[in-house]
Amino acid sequence: MEKLLTVAYLSELFVGAQDDIAGQIVVIWGQIKVSFVVPFLRIFMYINLVMSIMLFTEMVYMAIVVAFNKLFGKKPQQRYKWEPFQDDVELGSSVYPLVLVQVYKLSIGAACGLSWPSDRIVIQVLDDSTDPLIKGMVEMECESWASKGVNIHYQVRDNRKGYKAGALKEGLKHDYAKQCEYVVIFDADFQPEPDFLTQTIPYLHHNSELGLVQGRWKFVNSNDCLMTRLQEMSLNYHFKVEQEYGSIAFAFFGFNGTAGVWRMAALDEAGGWKDRTTVEDMDLAVRASLKGWKFLYLGSLMVKNELPSVFKAYRYQQHRWSCGPANLFRKMFFEIMRNERVTWWKKLYVLYSFFFVRKIVSHIVTFTLYCVVFPATVLVPEVMIPRWFTVYIGTMITLLSAIGTPRSFYLVVFWVLFENVMSLHRAKATFVGLFETQRVNEWVVTEKHGDASKVKATTQQSLSWFRIGERVHMLELCVGIVLFGCACYDLAYGKYHYYVYLYLQAIAFITMGCGCIGTQVSNS
């Protein structure tokens, strides 16, 4: 009996000690929370609100300028002289400038079909692939076109130094390239219409201040899957608003790396191609603009191309597109500040609007606000996100981004969830570029598998479960699990009712983390 009483007494003491320890932990956490967590989260929230307002203001201003110009102003191309070339009986085709067309693989046929005098155009096929089968096929196609009288040169590199910038730079070293007045660039999957040169070259020929004419991308496989539809929404905003605005307001925008025509003199004066970042096209555009050259964007001139339909390829592409601009901003900040050939207003636009807000702030705030601050306020309810922000600012940013693709407007919720997931990689890549960490110069060629109608036999939707290990992305899964836990806590104890959004966002992270988006192409 005494032993039982002793055991019961000790049990009570142990339970009491546990309660005391638990109580002490709660008290300590409460003190830490009040002293550090709440102030830090509140400051972090305000920083994110400021960044969101910066992005919102930039987007609204660009949209107003583009809309006003379409309704009442002149189109950018109407500000420049344009006259078609006329055949001359005495001079013949020599009235046409000599044009170099640099292409990759699949674009060969379309490039050889461009409407331009055959003796005034040079097709240069750049091939630095390591696959002997692909090399053989490309060389055979070049020989086929050469037998038809096309002035075509097949250039092979035995290394991939400098990647795309290195290949373009090597291509311009040949004597026949140095004789050309203009150079046109088409990536491997781009299919220009025959009149591409007749629509672009006259602007450069009749306006000596122009250094670049850029066409717009048209996506032939946007209906392949949900992921390509969502990509189309983001890229249409880029072309219809950002590129249009840059061309209207400052005659400057980022060269898209393809579907554009450069004046050789502008390219040379800017210092040619450099491989110091993974965005050699933007690098060249900024340097040429600092030399005083103007750019023209033709939104009506569309060039067919493909979107990546495999999620893994898209992740690599977005890393390169986010890391490169941030790294270029780091490298060129003081060079831009010291430049004396452009106005301070244009330098402010390039540094603040073009780089800081659109290439850095937009990537970081999307993730930190919607995937960090929102779930954190569920666990720390003392910090409250203002209602005016969640209702007005967030909604307006979404509508402005999605309005460029009216046919996909009903997908706007999916687009928001998809973009928030991708913001994880974009934010990470932005910091990699800013701090020049290990992956800063990582270049992985974006795999594209053609129009869905052509590859139906080898392409299947992402619900096919082969090679699961290659498709699982742990980073997305981990974030998705955390958000799901926050949603459950908010449903049980929260007061802000964010759980609907958090559940949806968690499902999006987990779905994409399992690779259940886009298409999957079997290697067999």
C-alpha positions as CSV (number, residue, x, y, z in Angstrom):
1,M,0.0,0.0,0.0
2,E,2.8,2.4,0.9
3,K,4.6,1.6,-2.4
4,L,1.4,2.4,-4.3
5,L,1.1,5.7,-2.5
6,T,4.7,6.5,-3.2
7,V,4.3,5.8,-6.9
8,A,1.2,7.9,-7.1
9,Y,3.0,10.7,-5.3
10,L,6.0,10.5,-7.6
11,S,3.7,10.5,-10.6
12,E,1.9,13.6,-9.4
13,L,5.3,15.3,-8.9
14,F,6.4,14.3,-12.4
15,V,3.2,15.6,-14.0
16,G,3.5,18.8,-12.0
17,A,7.1,19.2,-13.1
18,Q,6.0,18.7,-16.7
19,D,3.3,21.3,-16.3
20,D,5.8,23.7,-14.8
21,I,8.3,23.1,-17.7
22,A,5.5,23.5,-20.2
23,G,4.4,26.7,-18.5
24,Q,7.9,28.0,-18.5
25,I,8.3,27.3,-22.2
26,V,5.1,29.1,-22.9
27,V,6.2,32.1,-20.9
28,I,9.6,32.2,-22.5
29,W,8.1,31.8,-26.0
30,G,5.7,34.6,-25.2
31,Q,8.5,36.9,-24.2
32,I,10.5,36.0,-27.3
33,K,7.5,36.5,-29.5
34,V,6.6,39.9,-28.0
35,S,10.2,41.1,-28.0
36,F,11.6,39.8,-31.3
37,V,9.2,37.8,-33.5
38,V,6.3,40.3,-33.7
39,P,8.5,43.4,-34.3
40,F,10.6,41.5,-36.9
41,L,7.5,40.1,-38.7
42,R,5.8,43.5,-38.7
43,I,8.9,45.2,-40.2
44,F,9.2,42.4,-42.7
45,M,5.6,42.8,-43.6
46,Y,5.9,46.6,-44.1
47,I,9.0,46.1,-46.3
48,N,6.9,43.7,-48.5
49,L,4.0,46.1,-48.6
50,V,6.4,48.9,-49.8
51,M,7.8,46.6,-52.5
52,S,4.3,45.6,-53.6
53,I,3.3,49.3,-53.9
54,M,6.4,49.9,-56.0
55,L,5.5,47.1,-58.3
56,F,1.8,48.1,-58.4
57,T,2.7,51.7,-59.2
58,E,5.1,50.6,-62.0
59,M,2.5,48.3,-63.5
60,V,-0.3,50.9,-63.4
61,Y,1.9,53.6,-64.9
62,M,3.1,51.3,-67.8
63,A,-0.5,50.2,-68.5
64,I,-1.7,53.8,-68.6
65,V,1.0,54.9,-71.0
66,V,0.5,52.0,-73.3
67,A,-3.3,52.4,-73.3
68,F,-3.2,56.2,-73.8
69,N,-0.7,55.8,-76.7
70,K,-2.9,53.2,-78.4
71,L,-6.0,55.4,-78.1
72,F,-4.5,58.9,-78.8
73,G,-0.9,58.7,-79.6
74,K,1.3,57.4,-82.4
75,K,2.5,53.9,-82.5
76,P,6.3,53.6,-81.9
77,Q,6.8,52.5,-85.6
78,Q,4.9,55.6,-86.8
79,R,7.7,57.8,-85.3
80,Y,10.2,56.4,-87.7
81,K,10.5,56.5,-91.5
82,W,9.6,53.3,-93.3
83,E,9.8,52.8,-97.1
84,P,10.0,49.5,-98.9
85,F,13.1,48.8,-101.0
86,Q,12.5,49.3,-104.7
87,D,14.3,47.3,-107.4
88,D,16.5,49.5,-109.5
89,V,17.2,48.6,-113.2
90,E,20.7,49.9,-113.1
91,L,21.8,48.9,-109.6
92,G,19.8,45.7,-109.4
93,S,19.7,44.0,-106.0
94,S,22.6,46.1,-104.7
95,V,20.0,48.6,-103.3
96,Y,19.3,46.0,-100.7
97,P,21.7,46.0,-97.7
98,L,23.6,42.8,-97.0
99,V,22.0,40.9,-94.2
100,L,23.4,38.1,-92.0
101,V,20.9,35.6,-90.5
102,Q,22.2,33.6,-87.6
103,V,20.0,30.6,-86.9
104,Y,20.0,27.3,-85.0
105,K,18.8,23.9,-86.1
106,L,15.0,23.9,-86.7
107,S,14.9,27.5,-87.9
108,I,17.0,26.8,-91.0
109,G,14.1,26.2,-93.3
110,A,12.2,29.3,-92.2
111,A,15.4,31.4,-92.5
112,C,16.1,30.1,-96.0
113,G,12.6,31.0,-97.0
114,L,12.9,34.7,-96.1
115,S,12.0,37.1,-98.9
116,W,15.2,38.9,-99.7
117,P,17.5,39.0,-102.8
118,S,19.5,35.8,-102.7
119,D,22.8,37.6,-103.3
120,R,22.1,40.0,-100.4
121,I,21.5,37.5,-97.7
122,V,23.8,35.1,-95.8
123,I,22.5,32.3,-93.7
124,Q,24.8,31.2,-90.9
125,V,23.9,28.1,-89.1
126,L,25.5,27.9,-85.6
127,D,25.9,24.4,-84.2
128,D,27.8,23.7,-81.0
129,S,25.8,20.6,-80.0
130,T,27.6,17.5,-78.8
131,D,25.2,15.0,-80.3
132,P,26.8,13.6,-83.6
133,L,23.3,12.5,-84.9
134,I,22.0,16.1,-84.6
135,K,25.2,17.5,-86.2
136,G,24.8,15.1,-89.1
137,M,21.1,16.0,-89.7
138,V,21.9,19.8,-89.5
139,E,24.8,19.5,-91.9
140,M,22.7,17.5,-94.4
141,E,20.0,20.1,-94.3
142,C,22.5,22.9,-94.9
143,E,23.9,21.0,-97.9
144,S,20.4,20.5,-99.2
145,W,19.7,24.3,-99.1
146,A,23.2,25.1,-100.5
147,S,22.4,22.8,-103.5
148,K,19.3,25.0,-104.2
149,G,21.5,28.1,-104.5
150,V,21.1,29.5,-100.9
151,N,24.2,31.2,-99.5
152,I,24.4,29.2,-96.4
153,H,27.4,28.5,-94.0
154,Y,27.5,25.7,-91.5
155,Q,29.6,26.7,-88.5
156,V,30.6,24.2,-85.9
157,R,32.4,24.8,-82.6
158,D,34.3,22.0,-80.8
159,N,33.4,23.5,-77.4
160,R,30.5,25.4,-75.8
161,K,32.6,28.2,-74.2
162,G,30.4,31.2,-73.5
163,Y,27.3,29.2,-74.6
164,K,25.0,31.2,-76.8
165,A,27.1,34.4,-76.5
166,G,30.2,32.5,-77.4
167,A,28.6,30.9,-80.5
168,L,27.2,34.3,-81.8
169,K,30.6,36.0,-81.2
170,E,32.5,33.3,-83.1
171,G,30.0,33.5,-85.9
172,L,30.7,37.2,-86.4
173,K,34.5,36.7,-86.8
174,H,34.1,35.3,-90.3
175,D,35.0,37.6,-93.2
176,Y,31.6,37.1,-94.9
177,A,29.9,38.2,-91.6
178,K,32.0,41.3,-91.3
179,Q,30.7,42.5,-94.7
180,C,27.1,42.5,-93.6
181,E,25.3,45.7,-92.4
182,Y,22.7,44.0,-90.3
183,V,22.4,40.7,-88.4
184,V,19.2,38.8,-87.6
185,I,19.0,36.2,-84.9
186,F,16.6,33.3,-84.6
187,D,16.7,30.6,-81.9
188,A,16.3,27.0,-82.8
189,D,12.4,26.8,-82.5
190,F,11.6,30.2,-84.1
191,Q,9.8,30.2,-87.4
192,P,9.7,33.7,-89.0
193,E,7.3,34.6,-91.8
194,P,8.9,35.2,-95.2
195,D,8.3,39.0,-95.0
196,F,10.2,39.4,-91.7
197,L,13.2,41.2,-93.3
198,T,11.0,43.4,-95.5
199,Q,9.1,44.5,-92.4
200,T,12.1,45.3,-90.2
201,I,15.2,46.2,-92.3
202,P,13.6,49.4,-93.8
203,Y,13.3,50.9,-90.3
204,L,17.0,50.5,-89.7
205,H,18.0,51.5,-93.2
206,H,16.1,54.8,-93.1
207,N,16.6,55.7,-89.5
208,S,20.3,55.9,-88.6
209,E,19.6,56.3,-84.8
210,L,18.0,52.9,-84.6
211,G,20.2,50.0,-83.4
212,L,17.6,47.2,-82.9
213,V,14.2,46.2,-84.2
214,Q,12.5,43.5,-82.1
215,G,9.6,41.3,-83.1
216,R,7.0,39.7,-80.9
217,W,6.8,36.0,-80.0
218,K,3.7,33.9,-81.0
219,F,3.4,30.6,-79.2
220,V,2.4,27.7,-81.4
221,N,2.0,25.2,-78.6
222,S,0.2,27.3,-76.0
223,N,-2.7,24.8,-75.9
224,D,-0.5,21.8,-75.1
225,C,-1.3,21.8,-71.4
226,L,-2.2,24.1,-68.5
227,M,1.4,25.0,-67.9
228,T,1.8,26.4,-71.4
229,R,-1.4,28.4,-71.1
230,L,-0.2,30.0,-67.9
231,Q,3.2,30.8,-69.5
232,E,1.4,32.5,-72.4
233,M,-0.4,34.8,-69.9
234,S,2.9,35.9,-68.3
235,L,4.8,36.4,-71.6
236,N,1.9,38.2,-73.3
237,Y,2.0,40.8,-70.5
238,H,5.7,41.2,-71.0
239,F,5.3,41.8,-74.8
240,K,2.1,43.8,-74.7
241,V,2.9,46.1,-71.8
242,E,6.6,46.0,-70.8
243,Q,8.2,45.9,-74.3
244,E,5.6,48.4,-75.7
245,Y,6.1,50.8,-72.9
246,G,9.9,50.7,-73.2
247,S,9.7,51.3,-76.9
248,I,7.2,54.2,-76.5
249,A,8.7,56.0,-73.5
250,F,12.5,55.5,-73.8
251,A,13.2,53.7,-77.1
252,F,14.8,51.1,-74.8
253,F,13.8,47.6,-73.8
254,G,15.5,44.3,-73.2
255,F,16.4,42.4,-76.4
256,N,14.6,39.0,-76.2
257,G,17.6,37.2,-77.7
258,T,15.8,36.2,-80.9
259,A,13.4,37.4,-83.5
260,G,15.3,40.7,-83.7
261,V,17.5,42.6,-86.1
262,W,20.7,44.4,-85.0
263,R,22.6,47.1,-86.8
264,M,26.2,45.8,-87.0
265,A,27.6,49.2,-86.1
266,A,25.5,49.3,-82.9
267,L,26.6,45.8,-81.9
268,D,30.2,46.6,-82.5
269,E,30.1,50.0,-80.7
270,A,28.5,48.3,-77.7
271,G,31.4,45.9,-77.4
272,G,29.8,42.8,-79.1
273,W,28.6,39.7,-77.3
274,K,29.8,39.0,-73.8
275,D,29.3,35.8,-71.8
276,R,29.7,37.3,-68.3
277,T,26.0,36.6,-67.4
278,T,23.4,34.1,-68.6
279,V,21.4,37.0,-70.2
280,E,23.8,38.0,-73.0
281,D,20.9,39.5,-74.9
282,M,19.9,42.0,-72.2
283,D,23.6,42.7,-71.5
284,L,24.1,43.8,-75.2
285,A,20.9,45.8,-75.2
286,V,21.8,47.8,-72.1
287,R,25.3,48.5,-73.4
288,A,24.0,49.6,-76.8
289,S,21.5,51.9,-75.1
290,L,24.2,53.5,-73.0
291,K,26.0,54.3,-76.3
292,G,22.9,56.3,-77.4
293,W,21.3,53.8,-79.8
294,K,17.5,53.6,-79.9
295,F,15.3,50.5,-80.1
296,L,12.0,49.8,-81.8
297,Y,9.6,47.1,-80.8
298,L,7.0,45.9,-83.4
299,G,4.2,44.2,-81.6
300,S,2.4,43.5,-84.8
301,L,5.3,41.5,-86.2
302,M,4.9,38.0,-84.7
303,V,7.3,35.1,-85.0
304,K,6.2,31.6,-84.2
305,N,8.0,29.7,-81.5
306,E,7.4,27.2,-78.7
307,L,7.0,27.3,-75.0
308,P,8.7,24.7,-72.7
309,S,6.0,22.1,-71.8
310,V,8.1,20.1,-69.4
311,F,8.2,21.4,-65.8
312,K,11.9,20.6,-65.2
313,A,12.9,22.5,-68.4
314,Y,10.8,25.4,-67.4
315,R,12.4,25.6,-63.9
316,Y,15.9,25.7,-65.5
317,Q,14.7,28.5,-67.9
318,Q,13.2,30.6,-65.1
319,H,16.4,30.2,-63.0
320,R,18.4,31.6,-66.0
321,W,15.9,34.4,-66.7
322,S,15.8,35.5,-63.0
323,C,19.5,35.0,-62.1
324,G,20.9,36.7,-65.1
325,P,19.2,40.1,-64.8
326,A,20.0,40.3,-61.1
327,N,23.7,39.5,-61.8
328,L,23.8,42.0,-64.7
329,F,22.3,44.7,-62.4
330,R,25.2,44.0,-60.0
331,K,27.8,44.2,-62.7
332,M,26.5,47.3,-64.5
333,F,25.1,49.5,-61.7
334,F,28.1,51.8,-61.5
335,E,28.7,51.7,-65.3
336,I,25.2,53.0,-65.8
337,M,25.6,55.7,-63.1
338,R,28.8,57.0,-64.6
339,N,27.5,57.0,-68.2
340,E,27.4,60.5,-69.7
341,R,25.8,59.8,-73.1
342,V,22.2,59.3,-71.8
343,T,20.0,61.5,-69.6
344,W,19.6,61.0,-65.9
345,W,15.9,60.3,-66.5
346,K,16.8,57.4,-68.7
347,K,19.4,56.1,-66.3
348,L,16.8,56.3,-63.5
349,Y,14.4,54.3,-65.7
350,V,17.0,51.6,-66.5
351,L,18.2,51.2,-62.9
352,Y,14.9,51.6,-61.0
353,S,12.1,50.5,-63.3
354,F,13.8,48.1,-65.7
355,F,16.2,46.4,-63.3
356,F,15.2,47.0,-59.7
357,V,11.4,46.8,-59.7
358,R,10.8,44.4,-62.6
359,K,13.8,42.1,-62.3
360,I,14.5,42.0,-58.6
361,V,11.5,43.3,-56.5
362,S,8.9,41.5,-58.5
363,H,10.6,38.1,-58.1
364,I,11.3,38.5,-54.4
365,V,8.1,40.1,-53.1
366,T,5.8,37.6,-54.8
367,F,7.3,34.8,-52.8
368,T,8.1,36.5,-49.5
369,L,4.7,38.2,-49.2
370,Y,2.3,35.5,-50.4
371,C,4.3,32.4,-49.3
372,V,6.1,33.7,-46.1
373,V,4.3,36.7,-44.6
374,F,0.7,35.4,-45.1
375,P,1.3,32.0,-43.4
376,A,3.5,33.6,-40.8
377,T,0.6,36.0,-39.7
378,V,-1.5,32.9,-39.1
379,L,1.0,31.7,-36.5
380,V,1.6,35.3,-35.2
381,P,-1.9,36.9,-35.3
382,E,-0.5,40.0,-33.5
383,V,0.7,41.1,-37.0
384,M,-2.2,41.9,-39.3
385,I,-1.9,42.5,-43.1
386,P,-4.0,45.6,-44.0
387,R,-7.3,44.7,-45.7
388,W,-6.8,47.5,-48.3
389,F,-3.7,45.6,-49.6
390,T,-5.2,42.2,-49.8
391,V,-8.4,43.5,-51.5
392,Y,-7.1,46.2,-53.8
393,I,-3.4,46.0,-54.5
394,G,-3.2,42.2,-54.9
395,T,-6.3,42.1,-57.1
396,M,-5.1,45.0,-59.3
397,I,-1.7,43.4,-59.8
398,T,-3.3,40.2,-60.8
399,L,-5.8,41.8,-63.2
400,L,-3.1,43.9,-64.9
401,S,-0.9,40.9,-65.4
402,A,-3.6,38.7,-66.8
403,I,-5.4,41.2,-69.0
404,G,-3.0,40.7,-71.9
405,T,-4.5,37.3,-72.6
406,P,-8.3,37.7,-72.5
407,R,-9.0,34.1,-73.7
408,S,-7.3,32.7,-70.6
409,F,-8.9,35.1,-68.1
410,Y,-10.9,32.3,-66.6
411,L,-7.6,30.6,-65.6
412,V,-6.5,33.6,-63.5
413,V,-6.7,31.7,-60.2
414,F,-4.6,28.9,-61.5
415,W,-2.2,31.5,-62.9
416,V,-1.8,33.2,-59.5
417,L,-1.1,29.8,-57.8
418,F,1.3,28.8,-60.5
419,E,3.2,32.1,-60.4
420,N,3.5,31.9,-56.6
421,V,5.1,28.5,-56.9
422,M,7.5,29.7,-59.5
423,S,8.3,32.7,-57.4
424,L,10.2,30.4,-55.1
425,H,12.7,29.6,-57.8
426,R,12.8,33.1,-59.2
427,A,13.5,34.6,-55.7
428,K,16.2,32.1,-55.1
429,A,17.7,32.7,-58.5
430,T,17.6,36.5,-58.0
431,F,19.6,36.2,-54.8
432,V,22.1,33.8,-56.6
433,G,22.6,36.5,-59.2
434,L,22.9,39.4,-56.7
435,F,25.5,37.6,-54.5
436,E,27.1,35.6,-57.3
437,T,26.9,32.2,-55.6
438,Q,27.7,28.8,-57.2
439,R,24.9,28.6,-59.8
440,V,25.3,32.1,-61.1
441,N,26.5,31.1,-64.5
442,E,24.5,27.9,-64.8
443,W,23.3,27.4,-68.3
444,V,20.9,24.5,-69.2
445,V,19.4,24.5,-72.7
446,T,15.6,24.7,-72.5
447,E,14.2,21.5,-73.9
448,K,11.2,22.0,-76.2
449,H,9.3,19.1,-77.8
450,G,7.4,20.8,-80.7
451,D,3.8,21.4,-81.4
452,A,1.5,18.9,-79.5
453,S,0.0,17.8,-82.8
454,K,3.4,16.6,-84.0
455,V,4.5,14.7,-80.9
456,K,1.2,13.2,-79.7
457,A,2.6,9.7,-80.0
458,T,5.5,10.4,-77.7
459,T,4.0,13.0,-75.4
460,Q,1.6,12.2,-72.6
461,Q,0.1,14.3,-69.8
462,S,1.9,14.5,-66.5
463,L,-0.2,11.9,-64.8
464,S,1.9,9.1,-66.3
465,W,4.0,7.9,-63.5
466,F,7.3,6.8,-65.0
467,R,10.7,8.0,-63.6
468,I,9.1,9.3,-60.4
469,G,12.4,10.0,-58.8
470,E,13.3,12.5,-61.6
471,R,9.9,14.3,-61.3
472,V,9.8,14.9,-57.5
473,H,11.0,18.3,-56.4
474,M,11.6,18.4,-52.7
475,L,11.7,22.1,-52.3
476,E,8.2,22.6,-53.6
477,L,7.0,19.6,-51.5
478,C,8.5,21.0,-48.3
479,V,6.9,24.5,-48.8
480,G,3.6,22.9,-49.7
481,I,3.6,20.9,-46.5
482,V,4.4,23.9,-44.4
483,L,1.6,25.9,-46.0
484,F,-0.8,23.0,-45.5
485,G,0.0,23.0,-41.8
486,C,-0.5,26.7,-41.6
487,A,-3.9,26.4,-43.3
488,C,-5.0,23.7,-40.9
489,Y,-3.9,25.9,-37.9
490,D,-5.8,28.9,-39.4
491,L,-8.9,26.8,-39.9
492,A,-8.8,25.6,-36.3
493,Y,-7.5,28.7,-34.4
494,G,-7.0,31.5,-36.8
495,K,-8.9,34.8,-37.0
496,Y,-7.9,36.1,-40.5
497,H,-9.5,33.2,-42.5
498,Y,-6.5,32.8,-44.9
499,Y,-7.0,29.0,-44.9
500,V,-8.9,29.0,-48.3
501,Y,-5.9,30.6,-50.0
502,L,-3.4,28.6,-48.0
503,Y,-5.0,25.3,-48.8
504,L,-5.1,26.1,-52.6
505,Q,-1.5,27.4,-52.6
506,A,-0.3,24.3,-50.6
507,I,-2.0,22.0,-53.1
508,A,-0.3,23.9,-56.0
509,F,3.1,23.5,-54.4
510,I,2.5,19.8,-53.7
511,T,1.1,19.1,-57.1
512,M,4.1,20.8,-58.9
513,G,6.5,19.2,-56.4
514,C,5.2,15.8,-57.5
515,G,5.8,16.8,-61.1
516,C,2.1,16.6,-62.0
517,I,2.1,19.6,-64.4
518,G,3.1,20.1,-67.9
519,T,3.8,17.2,-70.2
520,Q,6.2,14.2,-69.9
521,V,8.1,12.9,-72.9
522,S,9.2,9.3,-72.7
523,N,12.8,8.5,-73.4
524,S,12.0,5.1,-74.7
